[in-house]
Amino acid sequence: MIDAVPDVSPLALPSGTGPAELEAMLRAAQRAARAGGGVVVDCSAAPFLATSAVQVLLALQRACRAREQAFALVGVSEPAAAYLRLAGLAGLLDA
């Protein structure tokens, strides 16, 4: 369970990826990255990843790397994983 991992902030990617949902996700991600310890994003509620959601995930991954913090995606659906691989972003899956 994500909550059981010490020093990691769990986040959940919303099923809706409209501007309001992604803005809330980005703000939560920024707070988590500033808090330290790393971030784990649960993608299980999102059957696919919109381009805007991928941009938020990339920004979060970069912020974590810059702070030498852990970053991981969990619960990524196969269609979403395939999209990331085709887009040349398989590194998000291996983070």
C-alpha positions in Angstrom: 0.0 0.0 0.0 1.3 3.4 -0.9 0.3 5.0 2.4 2.5 2.5 4.2 5.7 3.7 2.5 7.5 6.2 4.8 8.5 9.6 3.5 6.6 9.3 0.3 3.6 11.5 -0.6 0.9 9.5 -2.3 -1.1 11.3 -5.0 -4.0 10.0 -7.2 -4.4 11.0 -10.8 -8.0 12.0 -11.2 -10.2 10.1 -13.6 -11.2 13.4 -15.2 -8.4 15.3 -16.8 -10.0 18.7 -17.3 -8.2 21.9 -16.4 -9.7 22.1 -12.9 -8.7 18.5 -12.0 -5.2 18.9 -13.4 -4.6 22.2 -11.7 -5.6 20.6 -8.4 -3.3 17.7 -9.1 -0.4 20.0 -10.1 -0.8 22.0 -6.8 -0.9 18.8 -4.8 2.2 17.5 -6.6 4.1 20.8 -6.0 3.3 20.6 -2.3 4.4 17.0 -2.2 7.6 17.7 -4.0 8.4 20.6 -1.6 7.6 18.4 1.4 10.5 16.0 0.5 10.7 12.3 0.5 9.4 11.6 -2.9 6.1 11.1 -4.7 4.1 8.1 -5.8 1.2 8.8 -8.2 -1.6 6.3 -8.4 -3.0 6.3 -12.0 -5.5 3.5 -11.5 -8.5 5.9 -11.8 -7.4 7.1 -15.2 -7.9 4.5 -17.9 -5.9 6.7 -20.4 -3.6 9.7 -20.0 -4.4 13.0 -21.8 -1.5 15.0 -23.0 -2.1 17.6 -20.3 -1.9 14.9 -17.6 1.3 13.6 -19.1 2.7 17.1 -18.9 1.9 17.3 -15.2 3.5 14.0 -14.6 6.7 15.0 -16.5 6.9 18.3 -14.5 6.5 16.3 -11.3 9.1 13.8 -12.3 11.6 16.6 -13.1 10.9 18.4 -9.8 11.5 15.2 -7.9 14.7 14.5 -9.8 16.0 18.0 -9.2 15.5 17.5 -5.5 16.9 13.9 -5.6 13.6 12.5 -4.5 11.9 9.3 -5.5 9.2 9.4 -8.1 7.0 6.5 -9.3 3.7 5.8 -11.1 1.6 2.9 -10.0 -1.6 1.5 -11.4 -0.9 2.6 -14.9 -3.4 0.9 -17.3 -1.9 -1.0 -20.3 -3.4 1.5 -22.8 -1.9 4.4 -20.9 1.5 2.6 -20.6 1.4 1.9 -24.4 0.7 5.6 -25.1 3.7 6.6 -22.9 6.0 4.2 -24.7 4.8 5.4 -28.2 5.4 9.0 -27.1 8.9 8.1 -26.1 8.1 8.6 -22.4 8.7 5.0 -21.1 11.0 6.6 -18.6 7.9 7.7 -16.6 7.1 4.0 -16.2 10.5 3.1 -15.0 11.0 6.1 -12.7 
